[in-house]
């Protein structure tokens, strides 16, 4: 994406404050936040925290973010997907707004 002078805009890592603490997003462009996960993704407390913070961002539409994609490059534990789906249901967030791209 370019600015009015034709220079490339920085759409790299952003820090977004949530009610649960800061969330570091790998890429934010046109209302879509993208998280890149390389290596196998297992469910642990850090991943749970990231998912919850992402859902808080979506619920409040912080900084105009209306969709979040996690790009998974090394495989994913089904427990991660299950946790995210359960949290989305609890918070009434559509599965169209938070996706794992595998």
C-alpha positions, 0 to 999 in steps of 0.5 A: 500500500502506498501513501499520497507521495507514492511511498510504501506504507508500513503495515508491519507489526502493530501493538493494540491495547485490549482490556486484557493487555497489549496484543502484538499483530504481525500485519494490519491492512485494510481492517484485517489483522494477520498473525503468522505462525511458523512451526507447529502450533499447540495450545498453551497459555500464550496462545489462549491469551492471544486468541482471547485478545484477538476476540476482544479486538473484534468485539470492540472493533479496536482500530477498525479491525473487523477480521483476524486471520492466523496464517499457520505454516507448520501445522496446528493442534485441533485443541487450538481450533476447538478453544478458539471456536468455543471462545467465539461462541461464548462471545457471539463472534462469527467464525467468518471474523476469526479464521485459521488459514492452514 
